[in-house]
Structures are given as structure tokens and as C-alpha cells.
Amino acid sequence: MSNLEPLIADLALILICAGVMTLLFKKLKQPIVLGYIVAGFLASPNMTYMPSVTDGHSVHVWSEIGVIFLLFALGLEFSFKKILKMGAAPIIAACAIIFCMMYVGASVGELFGWKEMDCIYLGGMLAMSSTTIIFKAFDDMGLRKERFAGLVLSVLIIEDILAIVLMVMLSTLAVSKEFEGTQMLTSILQLGFFLILWFTVGIYLIPMFLRKMKPLMNDETLLITALAMCFGMVVAASSVGFSAAFGAFIMGSILSETVEAEKIEHLVSPVKNLFGAIFFVSVGMMVDVNLIIEYIVPIVCIIIAIMLGQTILSTGGFLLSGQSLKTSMRCSFSLTQIGEFAFILATLGTSLHVTSDFLYPIVVAVSVFTTFTTPYMIRLAEPAYNIVARILPKKWIEKMERNTSENEEQETDELRQCWRSYLKHCAFTIIIHSVLCIAIIAIVSYYVYPIIIELLPDLWSSVVSAIIAIGACAPFLWALLRSGTETEEVNKLWESGPAERVKLTALGLLRLALGALFLTIIIGMALPKSGWYGIFAVVIILCAIFFSPHARERSEKITQRFTENLTERERKEE
């Protein structure tokens, strides 16, 4: 009789427990995620009356793959364009809620004397409501088409994005083990740089690749190609110090802008469900009943903090974003739970060995309780509003209703609209093209120059490297200098008077200065002690690029291709 590998036996046990529990929870009309957690508890060594998993390390590796697939699938459902179309209200509400709940969570941890990293991670866990559970609750209760439900789901999308950023920041903090403003700012800037770089290059290259390969693509090849891109980005993200989940999310968000997005999402779904189930089962395996009993007081306090914090502080966040009191309360009462990202953050803290062992089962216990209470809290919102409306002075209620963004919007005059349009274009142009220039300079310095120096003498290798860098940067430098300066809005502003001309000239000089800075860096690489000759070379090259029809043509072609790729899915759906 052949010996069965422990991993195969463990997988059989996990899937059997998960299958039975998910069917049971489906019958009871409860979230399937809770069924996975119960299945994990039954399959864990903590449950002495049943067979248990023997190869915990392999299950942990599989659960990490599950996190990658969960974040990849989340990215496929996400769109940066949707964020821009949402307006300010969901962004203001989400930021206010996250900061307030992080403070509440950290304060509860400090109240019990927990160490600093436990408090910080607890704050992050309490700040993220469960997209899956709320979505399912709205669906079951027939509230998906309600205005407040749309606002809640918009806030959840913002929270998911901020959760990714929070994961990166907490990872950085875990490595440094201390708060250091400069290091944290550097990490945020690094995050923004790679986010813009990967998204811009990905949107330019990947849709074009998928179009050319479409005749060769069936379901199998498309699935393998999408997963190859996902894990390739995971490796790229890990190599520059970010989490694997962040890389998976970025690739998912890039693919979400392609015409193949829905098909990829459909093909990836079974794989995501399998590995996602293993991840949630591994969460359940961390549950220790003895620890829960020991920490029952902190668990109850955290549950109370979530209920009161979300209902009171989140209501304030929605009011701050311009919503009415009734809408704000309906939104905030829907957010009184923690879910997937709390588990992911707890896993991150455990894998980095920066959080205590008791934090994981505490978070799971809190999540289970708050998940069960979600439908009841949603139903409780309207009666709670009626009570508050009776208690508060009528003038307060009228003022909150009058200030709501549902009823009144202020229109800007034509001149302000022109400035808004031009400044928005300038901001995108400067940020995106600066990131691309920096990336090209870095690639030439670290990868191209070492190859050339082996073929040519030292001086000539530096000159050739500089020429390559200038040639590659030329279309992006042209866009940085001149893109958007010949539009109708700019002409109207220029004709509006001397004050507007001064502002436009100042912006133009800023763009020229940035272009000169990048050229100075490139010339400095080739001729480090050039002095006035270097300044003269920078001015000549800057003027050549500014007036170059070839650089303009290349820049416009690249911009047109990028725009077409970014809007291709929308055009196909029309």
C-alpha cells in the first residue's frame, strides 16, 4: 500500500470540512466565509476530537497563494476611472472613517496595555469593513439599488485601496520597528512611484499584447497568460520591497481596464475560490478557544468599540462629506463589521512576527460576531434615525439636510472651469511623465550602462548611455514641456488678462525647470565635471526637444495609444 503525502491528506481534510460547513452555512443563510472559518477550527490541532492537519507550513504557503488570488480578483473588479468619477464624497467619508477607526482600535489596545505594534495592527483591522459581507447583506435584503447602498459600496472600494496602502506601510513599519517620519514618507513616495509606473506601462503594453495574441487565445491560454502576468507582478513587487498581495492587486487593476477583463475574472474565479477557501480555513485554524476565553473582556470591548465607533464616528464622516443625517446613519450602520482585510492584516502581522499570538483569534472572534449582526444593524438604522431626529433640535436637523450635497451643487464660472481643466491636465502630465523619465534614467544607469561599459571606453560608454537616455526620454520630456498648452481653455485664459498670463507663464517655467532638471541628471551621468559646458548642453538639448516635430509626433502617438487602451473596454460596451 502506497504512502499518501501529508499535504494531500491535509487538503482532503480541509476540503471535506469546508464543503460540509459551507453547505450548512448556505442552508442557514449565513456568510460562507464564516463556514470556512468554522471548518478551519474543526481541522486544526486545537480540535482534539477530530483528525487534524499535520503539515501546517504547506497549508500556510497555500493560504498565501489564496491571498494573492483574492487581491488579484479584487483588482479585476476595481477601476481607477471609477474612483475619479465618484467625486469627493466617498473619498472624504472613507478617509474620515479609516482615521477615526484606526485611532479607536489603537486606543482600545493601549487601554489593555498591549504593545505598540499590536495596537497599530488592531487599529488597521478595525478600520476596514467587509466588502463581501455587506454586498451579500444588501443583495439578500433587496437594498442594492438604494442610493445609500451605492454610497456604501463606493466607500468600500476606497477602503480596499487604502487597505492596500496600509498593508505596505505596516510592512515597512514592521521592518523598521519604529515610527520615523522620513522613512515613512519615503515609503509612501516609493509606493506612489511604482504604482504610477506599473499602471501606466501596463495600460500601454498589456491591452496591445492581448489584442495581437487574441487569435491564439482560448480559455486555457488566456487563464495561464493572466496568471503569469499576476505572478510576474507579484515577483516584481516583492523585489522592490512591497507585499505579494500589492503586486497581485496592481496587475488585477491593469487587466480590469482591458476588454478581456470579464472573461479573465470568470476564468480566475474557480481558482480564486479554491485558494481563497484554503486561506479562510487557515484563518480558522488559528482560533484557540482557550485564548478566546482568556481574552473575552478585550473581545467584548473591541465589539463595542466597532459598534459605537462606526455608528457615531462614521456618521460624522458621511456628514462631513455632505450627506444628509438619514443617509449618513444608514451608511454607517451598514459598516459595523470587520472581514477579509482584517484577516489579511492579521496574517501579515503573524508572518512578520510583529504581533502577539493572541491578536489573531481575538480578531476572528470579533469578525464572527459582527458578521452575524450586520443585517440587524442595517435594519436598525432607520429606527435609530427616528429616535435621533426626535431628540436633536429641529434647527440642527434642518441645517444638516440643507447642507447635503444631494440637494445643492455650486457651479463655477467659465474661467474657474478653464483653470480647473488645465491644472488637472498639468498635474497628470507632470506626475506621469516625471515618473517615466525617472524610470528610464534608472534603467539606463543600472542595466544599460554596465553592458555598454564592457564594449566601449569609459568616456564613450557614458556619452552613449546619455544619448540613449535622452532619446528614450525625448517624447516624455516634450509632453512635460508642452502637452496641453495649445488647447482652447489655455487660449481663453491667456486672453483673459495680464493676471492669468502671469500664472500661465509661471506654470510654463515650472515645467521647463523640471525638464531641465532631468536633462541635467542625464548630462551629469555622462560628464560629471562638465561645468558651464554641461549647462550649455542642457539648454541646447532642451530647446531641441521643445521645438522637435519628431519628439512631438512620438509623444502624441504614445498618448493616443494609452488613451485608446484605457477607454477600449468602455467603447466596446457602448
C-alpha positions in Angstrom: 0.0 0.0 0.0 1.5 3.4 -1.1 2.1 6.1 1.4 0.0 9.3 0.9 1.8 12.6 1.1 0.8 14.6 4.2 -0.2 17.6 2.1 -2.6 15.6 0.1 -4.2 14.1 3.2 -4.4 17.6 4.7 -6.0 19.0 1.6 -8.6 16.3 1.6 -9.4 17.0 5.3 -9.6 20.8 4.6 -11.9 20.5 1.6 -14.2 17.9 3.3 -14.6 20.2 6.3 -15.0 23.3 4.1 -17.6 21.5 1.9 -19.7 20.4 4.8 -19.6 23.7 6.6 -20.3 25.9 3.5 -23.4 23.8 2.7 -24.6 24.1 6.3 -24.0 27.9 6.4 -25.7 28.3 3.0 -28.7 26.4 4.4 -28.7 28.7 7.4 -28.4 31.8 5.1 -25.1 32.9 6.7 -21.9 34.2 5.0 -19.9 31.3 3.6 -16.7 32.9 4.9 -17.8 32.0 8.4 -18.3 28.4 7.3 -14.7 28.3 6.1 -13.5 29.7 9.5 -15.5 27.0 11.4 -14.1 24.4 9.0 -10.6 25.6 9.8 -11.2 25.3 13.5 -12.5 21.7 13.1 -9.5 20.8 11.0 -7.0 22.4 13.4 -4.9 20.7 16.1 -7.0 22.8 18.6 -9.9 20.5 18.0 -8.7 17.3 19.7 -11.8 15.2 18.9 -11.3 15.2 15.1 -8.5 14.4 12.6 -6.3 17.5 12.2 -3.9 19.0 9.7 -0.3 17.7 10.1 1.7 19.8 7.6 0.9 23.4 8.8 3.7 25.0 6.8 2.4 23.8 3.5 -1.1 24.9 4.3 0.3 28.4 5.2 2.1 28.6 1.8 -1.2 27.7 0.1 -3.0 30.3 2.2 -0.5 33.0 1.0 -1.3 32.0 -2.6 -5.0 32.4 -1.6 -4.3 36.0 -0.5 -2.7 36.6 -3.9 -5.7 35.3 -5.8 -8.2 37.2 -3.5 -6.3 40.5 -4.2 -6.0 39.7 -7.9 -9.7 39.2 -8.1 -10.4 42.4 -6.2 -8.2 44.3 -8.7 -10.2 42.8 -11.6 -13.3 44.2 -10.1 -11.7 47.6 -9.5 -11.2 50.6 -11.8 -9.1 53.7 -11.2 -11.5 55.6 -13.5 -14.4 54.7 -11.3 -12.7 56.3 -8.3 -12.2 59.6 -10.3 -15.9 59.5 -11.3 -17.2 59.1 -7.8 -16.5 62.6 -6.8 -15.2 63.8 -3.4 -18.0 62.5 -1.1 -16.9 58.8 -0.9 -13.2 59.7 -0.6 -13.8 62.2 2.2 -16.1 59.7 4.1 -13.7 56.8 3.7 -10.6 58.7 4.8 -12.5 60.1 7.9 -13.8 56.6 8.8 -10.4 54.9 8.5 -8.5 57.5 10.5 -11.2 57.6 13.2 -11.5 53.8 13.5 -7.7 53.3 13.5 -7.5 55.7 16.4 -10.3 53.9 18.2 -8.7 50.5 17.6 -5.2 51.7 18.8 -6.8 53.3 21.9 -8.5 50.0 22.9 -5.2 48.2 22.6 -3.5 50.8 24.7 -6.3 50.5 27.3 -5.3 46.9 27.8 -1.6 47.6 27.9 -0.8 45.8 24.6 2.5 46.5 22.9 2.7 49.3 20.3 2.6 47.0 17.1 -0.4 45.1 18.4 -2.3 48.5 18.9 -1.3 49.7 15.4 -2.4 46.5 13.7 -5.6 46.3 15.7 -6.4 49.9 14.6 -5.8 48.8 10.9 -8.1 45.8 11.3 -10.9 47.7 12.8 -10.8 50.4 10.1 -11.7 48.0 7.3 -15.3 46.9 6.9 -16.1 43.7 4.9 -17.0 44.3 1.2 -18.1 40.7 0.7 -20.4 40.6 3.8 -22.0 44.0 3.1 -22.5 43.2 -0.6 -24.2 39.9 0.3 -26.4 41.6 3.0 -27.6 44.3 0.6 -28.3 41.6 -2.0 -30.3 39.4 0.4 -32.3 42.4 1.8 -33.0 43.9 -1.7 -31.2 47.2 -0.9 -28.6 47.1 -3.8 -30.4 49.8 -5.8 -30.8 52.2 -2.8 -28.8 55.4 -3.0 -27.2 54.9 0.4 -26.1 51.4 -0.7 -24.3 52.8 -3.7 -22.5 55.3 -1.5 -21.5 52.5 1.0 -20.1 50.3 -1.9 -18.2 53.4 -3.2 -16.7 53.9 0.3 -15.8 50.2 0.5 -13.9 50.5 -2.8 -11.9 53.4 -1.4 -11.3 51.4 1.8 -10.0 48.5 -0.2 -7.5 50.8 -1.9 -6.4 52.4 1.3 -6.1 48.9 2.9 -3.5 48.0 0.2 -1.6 51.2 1.1 -1.9 50.4 4.8 -0.5 46.9 4.2 2.6 48.4 2.5 3.0 51.0 5.3 2.6 48.4 8.1 5.1 46.1 6.4 7.6 49.0 6.3 6.9 49.8 9.9 7.3 46.2 10.9 10.8 46.1 9.4 11.9 49.4 10.9 10.2 48.6 14.3 9.7 52.3 15.0 8.0 55.4 13.7 10.3 57.5 11.6 8.6 60.3 9.6 11.3 60.4 6.8 11.3 56.7 6.3 7.5 56.5 6.2 7.4 59.4 3.7 10.0 57.7 1.5 7.9 54.5 1.6 4.8 56.4 0.5 6.6 58.2 -2.3 8.1 54.9 -3.4 4.7 53.3 -3.4 3.2 56.2 -5.5 6.1 56.0 -7.9 5.8 52.3 -8.6 2.0 52.4 -8.7 2.0 55.1 -11.4 4.9 53.4 -13.3 3.4 49.9 -13.4 -0.1 51.2 -14.1 1.0 53.5 -17.0 3.3 51.0 -18.6 0.8 48.1 -18.1 -2.1 50.0 -19.7 0.2 50.9 -22.6 1.6 47.4 -23.3 -0.8 44.7 -22.0 -4.0 45.6 -24.0 -1.9 45.8 -27.1 -0.3 42.4 -26.3 -3.8 40.8 -25.7 -5.1 42.2 -29.0 -2.2 40.8 -31.0 -2.4 37.4 -29.3 -6.2 37.2 -29.5 -6.2 34.6 -32.4 -4.1 32.3 -30.2 -6.2 32.8 -27.1 -8.7 30.3 -25.9 -9.9 29.9 -22.3 -6.9 27.8 -21.3 -4.2 30.1 -22.8 -6.0 33.3 -21.5 -6.1 31.9 -18.0 -2.5 30.8 -18.0 -1.4 34.2 -19.5 -3.4 36.2 -16.9 -2.0 34.1 -14.0 1.5 34.5 -15.5 1.1 38.3 -15.5 -0.3 38.2 -12.0 2.6 36.2 -10.5 5.1 38.1 -12.6 3.9 41.3 -10.9 4.0 39.6 -7.6 7.7 38.9 -8.1 8.3 42.4 -9.3 6.5 43.9 -6.3 8.4 41.7 -3.9 11.7 42.5 -5.5 11.3 46.3 -4.7 10.1 45.6 -1.1 6.3 45.5 -1.4 4.0 42.7 -0.4 2.9 40.0 -2.9 -0.7 41.0 -2.4 0.0 44.5 -3.6 1.6 43.2 -6.8 -1.4 40.9 -7.4 -3.8 43.8 -6.9 -1.9 46.1 -9.3 -2.0 43.5 -12.1 -5.7 42.9 -11.5 -6.5 46.6 -11.7 -4.5 46.8 -15.0 -6.3 43.9 -16.5 -9.6 45.3 -15.4 -9.2 48.1 -18.0 -8.9 45.6 -20.9 -11.8 44.1 -23.0 -10.9 40.7 -21.7 -11.4 41.7 -18.0 -14.8 40.0 -17.5 -13.6 36.8 -19.2 -10.4 36.7 -17.1 -12.5 37.3 -14.0 -14.8 34.4 -14.9 -11.8 32.1 -15.6 -9.9 33.0 -12.5 -13.0 32.7 -10.2 -12.8 28.9 -9.6 -9.0 29.1 -8.8 -9.7 32.1 -6.5 -12.5 30.2 -4.8 -10.3 27.2 -4.1 -7.2 29.0 -2.8 -9.4 31.6 -1.1 -11.2 28.8 0.8 -7.8 27.4 1.9 -6.8 30.9 3.2 -10.0 31.4 5.2 -9.7 27.8 6.5 -6.2 28.6 7.6 -7.6 31.6 9.5 -10.0 29.3 11.3 -7.1 27.0 12.2 -5.6 29.9 14.2 -8.6 30.0 16.5 -7.8 28.9 20.0 -10.9 28.6 22.3 -8.7 28.9 25.4 -7.3 32.2 24.2 -10.8 33.5 23.4 -12.0 32.6 26.9 -8.9 34.2 28.4 -9.4 37.4 26.3 -13.2 37.6 26.4 -13.1 41.0 28.0 -11.0 42.6 25.3 -13.1 40.8 22.6 -16.3 42.4 24.1 -14.7 45.8 24.3 -13.5 45.6 20.7 -17.0 44.6 19.5 -18.5 47.6 21.5 -15.8 49.9 20.0 -16.7 48.8 16.5 -20.4 49.2 17.0 -20.2 52.6 18.7 -17.2 53.8 16.6 -18.8 53.0 13.2 -22.3 54.2 14.1 -21.2 57.5 15.7 -17.8 58.4 14.0 -18.8 57.1 10.6 -22.0 59.1 10.7 -19.8 62.2 11.3 -17.6 61.2 8.3 -20.6 60.9 6.0 -22.0 64.2 7.3 -18.6 65.8 6.6 -18.8 64.5 3.0 -22.1 66.4 2.5 -24.7 63.7 3.1 -28.0 64.1 5.0 -28.3 62.8 8.5 -30.6 59.9 7.5 -28.3 58.8 4.6 -25.3 59.1 6.9 -26.8 56.9 9.6 -28.0 54.3 7.1 -24.4 54.2 5.6 -22.6 54.0 9.0 -24.9 51.3 10.4 -24.0 49.1 7.4 -20.3 49.3 8.2 -20.3 47.7 11.7 -18.2 44.7 11.0 -14.7 43.6 10.0 -13.8 40.9 7.5 -11.4 39.9 4.8 -8.8 42.6 5.2 -8.7 42.2 8.9 -7.7 38.5 8.4 -5.1 39.6 5.8 -3.6 42.2 8.1 -3.6 39.7 11.0 -1.8 37.1 8.7 0.7 39.8 7.7 1.4 40.7 11.4 1.8 37.0 12.3 4.1 36.2 9.3 6.3 39.3 10.1 6.4 38.2 13.8 5.5 41.7 14.9 2.1 40.9 16.6 1.3 38.8 19.6 -0.2 35.3 19.2 -3.5 36.3 21.0 -4.4 39.0 18.4 -5.3 36.6 15.6 -8.0 34.6 17.4 -9.4 37.8 19.0 -9.9 39.4 15.6 -11.5 36.2 14.2 -13.9 36.1 17.2 -14.8 39.8 16.7 -15.3 39.2 13.0 -17.6 36.2 13.5 -19.9 38.2 16.0 -20.0 41.4 13.9 -20.8 39.4 10.7 -23.8 37.8 12.3 -25.1 41.2 13.5 -24.7 43.0 10.1 -28.3 42.5 8.8 -29.8 43.5 12.1 -27.6 46.7 12.2 -28.7 47.7 8.7 -32.4 47.3 9.7 -31.8 49.2 12.9 -30.5 52.4 11.1 -33.9 53.8 10.3 -35.5 53.4 13.8 -32.2 54.9 15.2 -32.6 57.9 12.9 -36.2 58.4 14.0 -35.0 58.5 17.7 -32.2 60.9 16.9 -34.5 63.1 14.9 -36.8 63.4 17.9 -34.0 64.2 20.3 -32.0 66.7 18.3 -33.3 70.3 17.9 -35.2 70.8 14.6 -32.8 73.6 13.6 -29.9 71.2 13.7 -31.8 68.6 11.6 -32.8 71.3 9.0 -29.3 72.6 8.8 -27.8 69.1 8.2 -30.5 68.5 5.5 -29.8 71.9 3.9 -26.1 71.3 3.7 -26.4 68.0 2.0 -24.8 67.6 -1.4 -27.9 65.7 -2.6 -29.9 69.0 -2.9 -27.5 71.7 -4.0 -24.3 72.0 -6.1 -22.4 75.2 -6.7 -21.5 75.9 -10.3 -18.2 77.5 -11.0 -17.8 80.3 -13.6 -16.2 79.7 -17.0 -12.8 81.0 -16.0 -12.5 78.8 -13.0 -13.6 75.8 -15.1 -10.8 76.5 -17.6 -8.3 76.7 -14.7 -9.6 73.5 -13.2 -9.3 71.7 -16.5 -5.8 73.0 -17.3 -4.4 72.4 -13.8 -5.8 68.8 -13.8 -4.1 68.2 -17.1 -0.9 69.7 -15.9 -0.9 67.6 -12.7 -1.4 64.4 -14.6 1.2 65.3 -17.2 3.9 66.4 -14.7 3.4 63.3 -12.4 3.1 60.6 -15.1 5.9 61.9 -17.4 8.2 62.7 -14.5 7.8 59.1 -13.2 8.5 57.7 -16.7 11.7 59.9 -17.1 13.0 58.8 -13.7 12.3 55.1 -14.6 14.2 55.5 -17.9 17.2 57.2 -16.2 17.3 54.4 -13.6 17.1 51.6 -16.2 19.9 53.2 -18.3 22.1 53.7 -15.2 21.6 50.3 -13.6 21.1 48.0 -16.6 22.2 49.6 -19.9 25.4 51.4 -18.8 27.1 48.2 -17.3 26.6 46.5 -20.6 27.9 49.4 -22.7 31.0 49.9 -20.4 32.2 46.4 -21.3 32.1 47.3 -25.0 33.4 50.9 -25.1 36.0 53.0 -23.2 34.8 54.7 -20.0 34.1 58.2 -21.5 32.4 56.9 -24.7 30.3 54.5 -22.7 29.0 57.4 -20.5 28.2 59.5 -23.6 26.4 56.7 -25.4 24.4 55.9 -22.3 23.4 59.6 -22.0 22.4 59.6 -25.7 20.2 56.5 -25.2 18.6 58.0 -22.1 17.9 61.4 -23.9 16.4 59.5 -26.9 14.2 57.4 -24.7 13.1 60.4 -22.6 12.5 62.8 -25.5 8.8 62.1 -26.1 8.1 62.3 -22.4 10.1 65.4 -22.0 8.2 67.1 -24.9 4.9 66.2 -23.2 6.3 67.5 -19.9 7.2 70.8 -21.6 4.3 71.4 -24.0 1.4 69.0 -23.6 -1.9 70.8 -23.2 -0.5 74.3 -23.8 -2.4 74.7 -27.1 -5.9 73.9 -26.0 -9.0 76.2 -26.2 -9.0 76.5 -22.4 -5.4 77.9 -22.3 -6.2 80.3 -25.1 -9.2 81.7 -23.2 -7.1 82.0 -20.0 -4.3 83.8 -22.0 -6.8 86.3 -23.5 -8.4 86.9 -20.1 -5.8 89.5 -18.9 -2.3 90.0 -17.5 -3.0 88.2 -14.2 -3.9 85.0 -15.9 -0.9 85.3 -18.3 1.4 85.6 -15.3 0.0 82.4 -13.8 0.3 80.5 -17.1 3.9 81.8 -17.6 4.8 80.6 -14.0 3.4 77.1 -14.8 5.3 77.0 -18.1 8.5 77.9 -16.3 7.9 75.2 -13.7 7.6 72.6 -16.5 10.7 73.9 -18.2 12.6 73.7 -14.9 11.5 70.1 -14.4 12.6 69.2 -18.0 16.0 70.9 -17.4 16.4 69.0 -14.1 16.0 65.6 -15.8 18.4 66.6 -18.6 20.9 67.9 -16.0 20.8 64.5 -14.3 21.4 62.7 -17.6 24.3 65.0 -18.7 25.8 64.7 -15.2 25.9 61.0 -15.6 27.9 61.4 -18.9 30.1 64.4 -17.9 30.2 64.7 -14.1 32.6 67.7 -14.2 31.3 69.5 -17.2 30.6 72.8 -15.5 29.4 75.5 -18.0 29.6 73.1 -20.9 27.0 70.9 -19.2 24.6 73.9 -18.7 25.1 74.9 -22.3 24.4 71.3 -23.4 21.2 71.2 -21.3 19.9 74.4 -22.8 20.6 73.2 -26.4 19.0 69.8 -25.9 16.0 71.4 -24.1 15.4 73.8 -27.0 15.8 70.9 -29.5 13.2 68.8 -27.8 10.9 71.8 -27.2 10.7 72.5 -31.0 11.2 69.0 -32.3 8.4 67.7 -34.6 9.7 64.2 -34.2 9.5 64.2 -30.4 6.0 65.8 -30.7 4.8 63.1 -33.1 6.2 60.2 -30.9 4.6 61.8 -27.8 1.2 62.2 -29.4 1.3 58.6 -30.7 2.1 57.2 -27.3 -0.6 59.4 -25.6 -3.2 58.3 -28.2 -2.3 54.6 -27.8 -2.5 54.9 -24.0 -5.9 56.7 -24.1 -7.3 54.2 -26.6 -6.2 51.3 -24.4 -7.6 53.0 -21.3 -11.0 53.6 -22.8 -11.2 50.4 -25.0 -13.4 48.5 -22.6 -15.9 51.4 -22.3 -16.1 51.8 -26.1 -16.7 48.1 -26.6 -19.6 48.2 -24.1 -21.3 51.1 -25.7 
